Amino acid sequence: MGMDLTKLLHTRQRFDYFEPIFGRDRITFAPKIVDAYEKARGRFRFMVEETLVTNQFGVRVALLKQTLVEQRT
């Protein structure tokens, strides 16, 4: 999304677990940007990302959600 990592702030994070994860499991993470918006006349740019986590059988074991904000000058 072209965000400047030196101006990035991690603002919110959520973890939803649906099934147990075991040490022998092969876990796959599939991140997706689900929303992007600006506030304060473009001074702050937000990105909301969800990551679907599945095991080797394709079973959904978790959903991770985070919001990042970049302060623009």
PAGUDREN-129509 format. One record per residue: x, y, z of N, C-alpha, C in turn; residue number from 1. Coordinates in steps of 0.05 Angstrom, whole numbers, plus 5000, padded with zeros to 4 digits. Layout:
BEGIN
<pt n_u="X" n_v="Y" n_w="Z" ca_u="X" ca_v="Y" ca_w="Z" c_u="X" c_v="Y" c_w="Z" k="NUM"/>
...
% end
This chain:
BEGIN
<pt n_u="5016" n_v="4976" n_w="5000" ca_u="5000" ca_v="5000" ca_w="5000" c_u="5017" c_v="5025" c_w="5000" k="1"/>
<pt n_u="5043" n_v="5022" n_w="5002" ca_u="5061" ca_v="5045" ca_w="5000" c_u="5063" c_v="5062" c_w="5024" k="2"/>
<pt n_u="5059" n_v="5051" n_w="5048" ca_u="5061" ca_v="5066" ca_w="5072" c_u="5090" c_v="5069" c_w="5081" k="3"/>
<pt n_u="5097" n_v="5092" n_w="5092" ca_u="5124" ca_v="5097" ca_w="5102" c_u="5128" c_v="5084" c_w="5129" k="4"/>
<pt n_u="5144" n_v="5063" n_w="5130" ca_u="5147" ca_v="5048" ca_w="5155" c_u="5159" c_v="5064" c_w="5178" k="5"/>
<pt n_u="5173" n_v="5086" n_w="5172" ca_u="5184" ca_v="5103" ca_w="5194" c_u="5162" c_v="5120" c_w="5207" k="6"/>
<pt n_u="5138" n_v="5121" n_w="5195" ca_u="5117" ca_v="5137" ca_w="5206" c_u="5092" c_v="5120" c_w="5212" k="7"/>
<pt n_u="5096" n_v="5094" n_w="5215" ca_u="5075" ca_v="5076" ca_w="5219" c_u="5070" c_v="5070" c_w="5248" k="8"/>
<pt n_u="5045" n_v="5069" n_w="5256" ca_u="5038" ca_v="5063" ca_w="5284" c_u="5017" c_v="5040" c_w="5284" k="9"/>
<pt n_u="5022" n_v="5020" n_w="5300" ca_u="5004" ca_v="4998" ca_w="5303" c_u="4983" c_v="5006" c_w="5324" k="10"/>
<pt n_u="4958" n_v="5008" n_w="5316" ca_u="4938" ca_v="5020" ca_w="5334" c_u="4919" c_v="5000" c_w="5346" k="11"/>
<pt n_u="4913" n_v="4978" n_w="5332" ca_u="4893" ca_v="4959" ca_w="5342" c_u="4899" c_v="4931" c_w="5332" k="12"/>
<pt n_u="4893" n_v="4911" n_w="5348" ca_u="4899" ca_v="4884" ca_w="5341" c_u="4878" c_v="4866" c_w="5354" k="13"/>
<pt n_u="4869" n_v="4846" n_w="5339" ca_u="4849" ca_v="4827" ca_w="5350" c_u="4855" c_v="4799" c_w="5339" k="14"/>
<pt n_u="4852" n_v="4779" n_w="5357" ca_u="4857" ca_v="4751" ca_w="5350" c_u="4831" c_v="4735" c_w="5357" k="15"/>
<pt n_u="4820" n_v="4722" n_w="5337" ca_u="4797" ca_v="4704" ca_w="5342" c_u="4807" c_v="4676" c_w="5335" k="16"/>
<pt n_u="4804" n_v="4658" n_w="5354" ca_u="4813" ca_v="4630" ca_w="5351" c_u="4788" c_v="4612" c_w="5348" k="17"/>
<pt n_u="4788" n_v="4594" n_w="5329" ca_u="4766" ca_v="4576" ca_w="5324" c_u="4771" c_v="4547" c_w="5329" k="18"/>
<pt n_u="4796" n_v="4539" n_w="5326" ca_u="4804" ca_v="4511" ca_w="5330" c_u="4832" c_v="4511" c_w="5344" k="19"/>
<pt n_u="4838" n_v="4490" n_w="5358" ca_u="4865" ca_v="4488" ca_w="5370" c_u="4887" c_v="4486" c_w="5349" k="20"/>
<pt n_u="4910" n_v="4496" n_w="5355" ca_u="4933" ca_v="4494" ca_w="5337" c_u="4954" c_v="4477" c_w="5352" k="21"/>
<pt n_u="4963" n_v="4456" n_w="5339" ca_u="4982" ca_v="4437" ca_w="5351" c_u="5010" c_v="4441" c_w="5339" k="22"/>
<pt n_u="5030" n_v="4432" n_w="5354" ca_u="5058" ca_v="4435" ca_w="5345" c_u="5064" c_v="4422" c_w="5319" k="23"/>
<pt n_u="5050" n_v="4401" n_w="5312" ca_u="5055" ca_v="4387" ca_w="5287" c_u="5040" c_v="4399" c_w="5263" k="24"/>
<pt n_u="5022" n_v="4418" n_w="5268" ca_u="5006" ca_v="4430" ca_w="5247" c_u="5023" c_v="4446" c_w="5228" k="25"/>
<pt n_u="5015" n_v="4447" n_w="5203" ca_u="5027" ca_v="4465" ca_w="5183" c_u="5007" c_v="4487" c_w="5179" k="26"/>
<pt n_u="5015" n_v="4511" n_w="5187" ca_u="4997" ca_v="4534" ca_w="5188" c_u="5003" c_v="4553" c_w="5164" k="27"/>
<pt n_u="4981" n_v="4562" n_w="5151" ca_u="4983" ca_v="4580" ca_w="5129" c_u="4969" c_v="4607" c_w="5136" k="28"/>
<pt n_u="4983" n_v="4629" n_w="5131" ca_u="4972" ca_v="4656" ca_w="5136" c_u="4966" c_v="4669" c_w="5109" k="29"/>
<pt n_u="4941" n_v="4679" n_w="5107" ca_u="4933" ca_v="4692" ca_w="5082" c_u="4923" c_v="4720" c_w="5088" k="30"/>
<pt n_u="4941" n_v="4740" n_w="5088" ca_u="4933" ca_v="4768" ca_w="5094" c_u="4918" c_v="4781" c_w="5071" k="31"/>
<pt n_u="4900" n_v="4800" n_w="5079" ca_u="4885" ca_v="4814" ca_w="5059" c_u="4878" c_v="4842" c_w="5070" k="32"/>
<pt n_u="4882" n_v="4863" n_w="5055" ca_u="4874" ca_v="4890" ca_w="5063" c_u="4844" c_v="4892" c_w="5058" k="33"/>
<pt n_u="4829" n_v="4897" n_w="5080" ca_u="4800" ca_v="4898" ca_w="5078" c_u="4789" c_v="4927" c_w="5078" k="34"/>
<pt n_u="4805" n_v="4946" n_w="5086" ca_u="4796" ca_v="4974" ca_w="5086" c_u="4820" c_v="4993" c_w="5087" k="35"/>
<pt n_u="4817" n_v="5016" n_w="5074" ca_u="4838" ca_v="5037" ca_w="5075" c_u="4823" c_v="5063" c_w="5074" k="36"/>
<pt n_u="4830" n_v="5082" n_w="5091" ca_u="4817" ca_v="5107" ca_w="5092" c_u="4835" c_v="5128" c_w="5104" k="37"/>
<pt n_u="4827" n_v="5154" n_w="5100" ca_u="4842" ca_v="5176" ca_w="5111" c_u="4824" c_v="5192" c_w="5130" k="38"/>
<pt n_u="4838" n_v="5206" n_w="5149" ca_u="4824" ca_v="5224" ca_w="5168" c_u="4840" c_v="5249" c_w="5170" k="39"/>
<pt n_u="4827" n_v="5270" n_w="5181" ca_u="4840" ca_v="5296" ca_w="5186" c_u="4851" c_v="5307" c_w="5159" k="40"/>
<pt n_u="4834" n_v="5307" n_w="5139" ca_u="4841" ca_v="5318" ca_w="5112" c_u="4866" c_v="5305" c_w="5101" k="41"/>
<pt n_u="4869" n_v="5279" n_w="5105" ca_u="4891" ca_v="5265" ca_w="5093" c_u="4916" c_v="5264" c_w="5110" k="42"/>
<pt n_u="4915" n_v="5276" n_w="5134" ca_u="4939" ca_v="5276" ca_w="5151" c_u="4945" c_v="5248" c_w="5162" k="43"/>
<pt n_u="4924" n_v="5232" n_w="5166" ca_u="4928" ca_v="5205" ca_w="5176" c_u="4916" c_v="5186" c_w="5156" k="44"/>
<pt n_u="4931" n_v="5165" n_w="5149" ca_u="4922" ca_v="5144" ca_w="5131" c_u="4920" c_v="5118" c_w="5146" k="45"/>
<pt n_u="4898" n_v="5105" n_w="5145" ca_u="4893" ca_v="5080" ca_w="5160" c_u="4891" c_v="5057" c_w="5141" k="46"/>
<pt n_u="4900" n_v="5034" n_w="5150" ca_u="4898" ca_v="5009" ca_w="5135" c_u="4888" c_v="4987" c_w="5154" k="47"/>
<pt n_u="4867" n_v="4973" n_w="5147" ca_u="4857" ca_v="4950" ca_w="5163" c_u="4864" c_v="4925" c_w="5147" k="48"/>
<pt n_u="4877" n_v="4906" n_w="5161" ca_u="4886" ca_v="4881" ca_w="5149" c_u="4874" c_v="4858" c_w="5165" k="49"/>
<pt n_u="4863" n_v="4838" n_w="5150" ca_u="4855" ca_v="4813" ca_w="5163" c_u="4872" c_v="4791" c_w="5152" k="50"/>
<pt n_u="4879" n_v="4772" n_w="5169" ca_u="4895" ca_v="4749" ca_w="5161" c_u="4880" c_v="4724" c_w="5169" k="51"/>
<pt n_u="4873" n_v="4708" n_w="5149" ca_u="4860" ca_v="4682" ca_w="5153" c_u="4882" c_v="4662" c_w="5158" k="52"/>
<pt n_u="4879" n_v="4646" n_w="5180" ca_u="4898" ca_v="4626" ca_w="5187" c_u="4885" c_v="4599" c_w="5185" k="53"/>
<pt n_u="4897" n_v="4581" n_w="5169" ca_u="4886" ca_v="4554" ca_w="5165" c_u="4907" c_v="4533" c_w="5171" k="54"/>
<pt n_u="4898" n_v="4509" n_w="5177" ca_u="4917" ca_v="4487" ca_w="5181" c_u="4921" c_v="4471" c_w="5155" k="55"/>
<pt n_u="4936" n_v="4449" n_w="5157" ca_u="4942" ca_v="4433" ca_w="5133" c_u="4918" c_v="4420" c_w="5120" k="56"/>
<pt n_u="4895" n_v="4420" n_w="5134" ca_u="4871" ca_v="4408" ca_w="5123" c_u="4852" c_v="4430" c_w="5112" k="57"/>
<pt n_u="4861" n_v="4455" n_w="5112" ca_u="4845" ca_v="4477" ca_w="5102" c_u="4824" c_v="4487" c_w="5122" k="58"/>
<pt n_u="4826" n_v="4478" n_w="5147" ca_u="4808" ca_v="4485" ca_w="5168" c_u="4816" c_v="4513" c_w="5179" k="59"/>
<pt n_u="4797" n_v="4531" n_w="5181" ca_u="4802" ca_v="4558" ca_w="5193" c_u="4807" c_v="4554" c_w="5222" k="60"/>
<pt n_u="4831" n_v="4562" n_w="5231" ca_u="4838" ca_v="4560" ca_w="5259" c_u="4838" c_v="4587" c_w="5273" k="61"/>
<pt n_u="4842" n_v="4609" n_w="5258" ca_u="4843" ca_v="4635" ca_w="5270" c_u="4838" c_v="4657" c_w="5249" k="62"/>
<pt n_u="4830" n_v="4680" n_w="5259" ca_u="4828" ca_v="4704" ca_w="5242" c_u="4841" c_v="4727" c_w="5258" k="63"/>
<pt n_u="4861" n_v="4739" n_w="5246" ca_u="4876" ca_v="4761" ca_w="5258" c_u="4868" c_v="4787" c_w="5244" k="64"/>
<pt n_u="4864" n_v="4808" n_w="5260" ca_u="4857" ca_v="4833" ca_w="5249" c_u="4873" c_v="4855" c_w="5261" k="65"/>
<pt n_u="4885" n_v="4873" n_w="5245" ca_u="4901" ca_v="4895" ca_w="5256" c_u="4895" c_v="4920" c_w="5240" k="66"/>
<pt n_u="4898" n_v="4943" n_w="5254" ca_u="4896" ca_v="4969" ca_w="5242" c_u="4922" c_v="4984" c_w="5245" k="67"/>
<pt n_u="4932" n_v="4995" n_w="5223" ca_u="4956" ca_v="5011" ca_w="5223" c_u="4950" c_v="5039" c_w="5214" k="68"/>
<pt n_u="4964" n_v="5059" n_w="5225" ca_u="4960" ca_v="5086" ca_w="5217" c_u="4987" c_v="5099" c_w="5210" k="69"/>
<pt n_u="4987" n_v="5115" n_w="5189" ca_u="5011" ca_v="5129" ca_w="5180" c_u="5005" c_v="5159" c_w="5183" k="70"/>
<pt n_u="5023" n_v="5173" n_w="5196" ca_u="5020" ca_v="5202" ca_w="5198" c_u="5035" c_v="5215" c_w="5174" k="71"/>
<pt n_u="5020" n_v="5229" n_w="5158" ca_u="5031" ca_v="5242" ca_w="5134" c_u="5036" c_v="5271" c_w="5139" k="72"/>
<pt n_u="5057" n_v="5282" n_w="5127" ca_u="5062" ca_v="5311" ca_w="5130" c_u="5056" c_v="5326" c_w="5106" k="73"/>
% end
